[in-house]
Amino acid sequence: MKEALYYEKLEGGKVHCLLCPQDCRIAEGKRGLCGVRRNSGGILYSEIYNRAMARGMDPIEKKPLYHFHPGALIYSLGTRGCNQSCDFCQNWHMLQPDASTAEITSRQAVDEALAEGSMGLAYTYNEPTIWYEFVLECSQAAREAGLANVLVTNGSINAEPFAQLAPFIDAMNIDVKSMDPEFYRKICSSQLEPVLATCRAAKAAGIHVEITNLVIPTLNDSDERFGELVDFVAGLGPEVPLHFSAYFPSYKMTIEPTPLDSLLRAQEIARRKLYYVYLGNVAARDGSDTHCPQCDNLLIARRGYRTSIAGIKDGKCDNCGRKADVVL
């Protein structure tokens, strides 16, 4: 365990966690909503510091990041716990308090990434911001070693801790689950606005940002909700990639899977204002390739996780010369 950053002591031995918008006030011997930050003797500790649940090499497209070193493999690691409580969680087994973890130091993680020939480290699988002390330390060590840092996150983190972490993060995929605050409150036990604030802060910090939206029938799949999300992403920049992913029943949610027609409808709406719109968890003819927004030349071809650079030369479209919105 390690003493947590971003908390304050309260009367009666309680502590106030300041890491995320859950704003937990934690009594002696208790944990915050994330399940991994515990009050012991009036001090807040991270129980998952130097503890990983999963690690290994993944395609960068699996994060999903389509415009950040396409085709690369990245050393990926995660632990247990989350600061949201989504009824449809795909990795619910990683939320359990008895989920098995193994010791790993930040130095070991960086060395393993280097040994694998990885271009960087991805903090993923569970919610990495609740692993804050480790991620901050590890991202600093990775930066010193010349490696990139990728955060795959729900975006639910307070502004001050994010501002400290942001200088070491190169790319983020942020999950915007819905543009409806009530969806966040009822389905995720969380809040929408802090997530949107993280998206804006990441873009302003010069971090490469991509947005993912899991499309759930009857809950967030109306034209109105798609339009609100598209308007928000367009406000970040029309070049920001947006990924619509198909939902499948999981954990506590039994709604039927997302029909392909819903994803195609979302894609059609998004393409009116955004340059790059992708479909995930589904086989679609035009769901994953990257085309030049100026001349429609094929820039990057994808089949599953197999990726090839098809039409980019010297960072530009090899047909019309427009700068490609891709980090190579």
C-alpha positions in Angstrom: 0.0 0.0 0.0 1.0 3.6 -0.5 -0.3 6.8 1.0 -2.7 8.3 -1.5 -2.3 11.7 -3.2 -5.2 14.2 -3.2 -7.0 13.8 0.0 -7.6 15.7 3.2 -8.1 14.6 6.8 -11.5 15.3 8.5 -12.6 15.2 12.1 -13.4 11.9 13.7 -10.7 10.0 11.8 -12.5 10.4 8.5 -10.7 11.3 5.2 -12.0 13.2 2.1 -10.7 11.8 -1.2 -10.1 14.5 -3.7 -9.1 12.4 -6.7 -12.4 12.1 -8.5 -15.9 13.6 -8.6 -17.3 10.8 -6.4 -16.1 13.1 -3.5 -15.9 10.2 -1.1 -15.8 10.9 2.7 -14.4 7.7 4.1 -14.6 6.4 7.7 -11.9 4.5 9.4 -11.4 1.0 7.9 -13.7 1.8 5.0 -13.0 2.2 1.2 -14.2 4.7 -1.3 -16.6 3.8 -4.1 -13.7 2.7 -6.2 -13.0 -0.1 -3.7 -9.3 0.4 -3.7 -8.6 3.6 -1.6 -8.9 2.8 2.1 -8.8 4.8 5.3 -6.4 3.3 7.8 -5.7 5.2 10.9 -6.9 8.5 9.4 -4.6 8.1 6.4 -5.9 7.3 2.9 -4.0 4.5 1.2 -4.0 3.1 -2.3 -4.4 -0.7 -1.9 -3.4 -1.3 -5.6 -0.1 0.7 -5.8 2.4 -1.7 -7.4 -0.3 -4.3 -8.0 -1.4 -5.3 -11.5 -4.1 -7.7 -12.5 -3.3 -8.0 -16.2 -0.5 -7.0 -18.5 0.8 -7.9 -21.9 1.2 -6.6 -25.5 -2.0 -5.4 -27.4 -2.6 -3.8 -30.8 -3.0 -0.1 -30.3 -6.3 -0.4 -32.2 -7.7 -2.4 -29.3 -7.7 0.6 -27.0 -9.3 1.8 -29.4 -6.8 4.3 -30.8 -6.9 4.5 -34.6 -4.9 7.7 -35.2 -2.0 7.1 -32.8 0.9 4.9 -34.1 -1.5 2.7 -36.2 -0.5 -0.9 -36.5 1.8 -0.7 -33.4 1.7 -3.0 -30.4 1.7 -1.5 -27.0 2.5 -2.9 -23.6 -0.8 -2.7 -21.7 -1.5 -3.1 -18.0 -4.3 -2.7 -15.5 -5.4 -3.6 -12.0 -8.7 -3.9 -10.1 -11.4 -1.4 -9.2 -13.3 1.5 -10.8 -14.9 4.8 -9.8 -18.0 4.2 -11.8 -20.5 1.4 -11.3 -22.0 0.7 -14.7 -24.7 -1.9 -15.0 -23.3 -3.0 -18.4 -19.6 -3.3 -17.3 -17.7 -5.6 -19.6 -14.8 -6.1 -17.1 -17.0 -6.5 -14.0 -14.7 -9.3 -12.7 -12.0 -6.7 -12.3 -14.2 -4.8 -9.8 -14.3 -7.6 -7.2 -12.4 -6.9 -3.9 -10.9 -10.4 -4.0 -9.7 -10.1 -7.6 -6.2 -11.5 -7.8 -3.3 -9.1 -8.4 0.5 -9.5 -8.6 3.3 -7.1 -7.6 4.8 -4.9 -10.2 7.0 -1.8 -9.9 6.9 1.1 -12.3 10.6 0.3 -13.2 9.6 -3.3 -13.9 6.7 -2.2 -16.1 9.0 0.1 -18.2 11.7 -2.5 -18.5 9.1 -5.1 -19.7 7.8 -2.6 -22.3 11.3 -2.0 -23.5 12.1 -5.7 -23.7 9.0 -6.3 -25.8 9.9 -3.5 -28.2 6.8 -1.6 -27.3 6.4 2.0 -28.4 4.9 2.8 -25.0 2.6 1.8 -22.1 -1.2 1.7 -22.0 -3.0 2.0 -18.7 -6.2 0.2 -19.5 -8.5 -2.8 -18.7 -9.9 -1.2 -15.5 -10.2 2.5 -14.7 -6.5 3.7 -14.6 -7.2 7.0 -12.8 -7.9 5.2 -9.5 -4.4 3.7 -9.9 -3.2 7.3 -9.8 -0.1 7.0 -7.7 1.3 4.1 -9.8 0.2 5.6 -13.2 1.8 9.0 -12.3 5.1 7.4 -11.3 5.1 4.9 -14.2 4.3 7.5 -16.8 7.1 9.7 -15.6 9.6 6.7 -15.8 8.2 5.8 -19.2 8.7 9.3 -20.5 12.3 9.3 -19.3 12.9 6.0 -21.2 11.5 7.5 -24.4 8.2 5.6 -24.3 4.7 7.0 -25.0 1.9 6.8 -22.4 -1.7 6.0 -23.2 -4.6 6.4 -20.9 -7.9 4.4 -21.6 -10.3 6.0 -19.2 -13.8 6.9 -18.3 -12.6 10.5 -17.8 -14.0 10.7 -14.2 -11.1 12.5 -12.5 -10.8 15.9 -10.8 -9.1 18.8 -12.6 -6.1 19.2 -10.3 -4.9 15.6 -10.3 -5.5 15.4 -14.0 -3.4 18.6 -14.6 -0.5 16.9 -12.7 -0.7 13.8 -14.8 -1.5 15.3 -18.2 2.1 16.4 -19.1 3.2 12.8 -19.2 0.3 11.4 -21.2 0.6 11.3 -25.0 -2.8 9.8 -26.0 -6.2 9.1 -24.4 -9.3 7.2 -25.4 -12.1 8.7 -23.3 -15.4 6.8 -22.9 -18.3 9.3 -23.1 -21.2 6.9 -22.3 -24.0 9.3 -23.0 -24.8 13.1 -23.2 -27.6 12.6 -20.7 -26.7 13.4 -17.1 -29.5 11.1 -15.8 -27.9 8.2 -17.7 -24.7 8.7 -15.8 -26.5 9.0 -12.5 -28.9 6.0 -12.9 -26.8 3.6 -14.9 -23.2 4.4 -13.9 -23.6 6.0 -10.4 -21.5 8.8 -11.8 -21.6 12.3 -13.4 -21.4 13.5 -17.0 -19.9 17.0 -16.7 -16.5 16.0 -15.1 -16.0 13.6 -18.0 -16.7 16.3 -20.6 -14.3 18.6 -18.6 -11.6 15.9 -18.9 -12.1 15.7 -22.6 -11.7 19.4 -23.0 -8.7 19.6 -20.7 -6.9 16.7 -22.5 -7.4 18.4 -25.9 -6.2 21.7 -24.5 -3.1 20.0 -23.1 -2.1 18.8 -26.5 -2.9 15.2 -25.8 -4.1 13.1 -28.7 -7.7 12.3 -27.9 -10.2 9.8 -29.3 -13.7 9.3 -28.0 -15.7 6.1 -27.6 -19.4 5.7 -27.1 -21.0 2.4 -26.3 -24.4 2.4 -28.1 -27.1 0.7 -25.8 -30.6 0.2 -27.3 -33.3 2.4 -25.7 -30.8 4.1 -23.4 -28.5 6.3 -25.4 -29.3 5.5 -29.1 -31.7 8.3 -30.1 -30.9 10.7 -32.9 -31.0 13.5 -30.4 -28.4 11.8 -28.1 -26.1 11.0 -31.1 -26.4 14.6 -32.3 -25.5 16.0 -28.8 -22.4 13.8 -28.7 -21.4 14.7 -32.2 -21.8 18.4 -31.4 -19.6 18.0 -28.3 -16.8 16.1 -30.2 -17.0 18.7 -33.1 -16.4 21.3 -30.4 -13.2 19.6 -29.5 -12.3 19.5 -33.2 -13.7 17.8 -36.3 -10.5 15.8 -36.6 -11.1 14.0 -33.2 -12.0 10.4 -34.0 -15.3 9.1 -32.6 -15.8 5.4 -32.1 -19.3 4.0 -31.8 -19.2 0.5 -30.3 -21.9 -2.2 -30.2 -23.1 -3.2 -26.8 -23.7 -6.9 -25.7 -25.5 -8.0 -22.6 -23.1 -8.1 -19.6 -23.0 -8.0 -15.8 -26.4 -6.6 -14.7 -27.8 -5.5 -18.0 -29.9 -7.8 -20.2 -31.0 -5.5 -23.0 -30.6 -7.0 -26.4 -27.4 -6.3 -28.4 -27.0 -3.2 -30.5 -28.5 -3.6 -34.0 -26.1 -2.8 -36.8 -28.7 -0.3 -38.1 -28.3 1.8 -35.0 -24.5 2.1 -35.4 -24.9 3.0 -39.1 -27.4 5.6 -38.2 -25.0 7.1 -35.6 -22.2 7.0 -38.1 -24.3 8.9 -40.7 -25.2 11.6 -38.2 -21.6 11.9 -37.0 -20.1 12.2 -40.5 -22.1 15.4 -41.1 -19.7 17.2 -38.7 -16.7 14.9 -38.0 -13.9 13.7 -40.3 -13.4 10.3 -38.7 -16.2 8.0 -37.4 -15.6 4.3 -36.7 -17.7 1.4 -35.7 -16.5 -1.2 -33.1 -17.5 -4.7 -31.9 -19.3 -5.2 -35.2 -18.5 -6.3 -38.8 -19.3 -3.4 -41.1 -18.0 -2.7 -44.6 -17.1 0.9 -43.9 -16.6 0.7 -40.2 -12.8 0.9 -39.5 -10.9 2.3 -42.5 -9.5 5.8 -42.4 -10.1 8.0 -45.5 -8.8 11.5 -46.3 -11.6 14.0 -45.4 -10.6 16.1 -48.4 -10.4 13.6 -51.3 -11.7 10.3 -49.7 -8.4 8.6 -50.5 -7.8 5.4 -48.4 -5.2 6.4 -45.8 -5.3 3.4 -43.4 -6.9 0.0 -44.1 -8.0 -2.2 -41.2 -9.3 -5.7 -41.0 -9.9 -6.6 -37.4 -6.6 -5.7 -35.7 -4.6 -6.0 -38.9 -3.6 -2.5 -40.0 -1.8 -1.2 -43.0 -0.8 2.3 -44.0 -2.3 2.6 -47.5 -2.2 6.3 -48.5 0.0 8.3 -46.2 3.4 9.6 -47.4 5.6 12.0 -45.3 2.6 12.5 -43.0 0.3 13.6 -45.8 -2.4 12.1 -48.0 -0.5 10.7 -51.0 -3.3 11.8 -53.4 -4.2 15.4 -52.5 -1.4 16.3 -50.1 -3.6 17.2 -47.1 -1.9 16.6 -43.8 -3.0 13.3 -42.2 -4.5 13.7 -38.8 -2.5 10.7 -37.6 0.4 10.4 -35.2 2.9 8.0 -36.9 
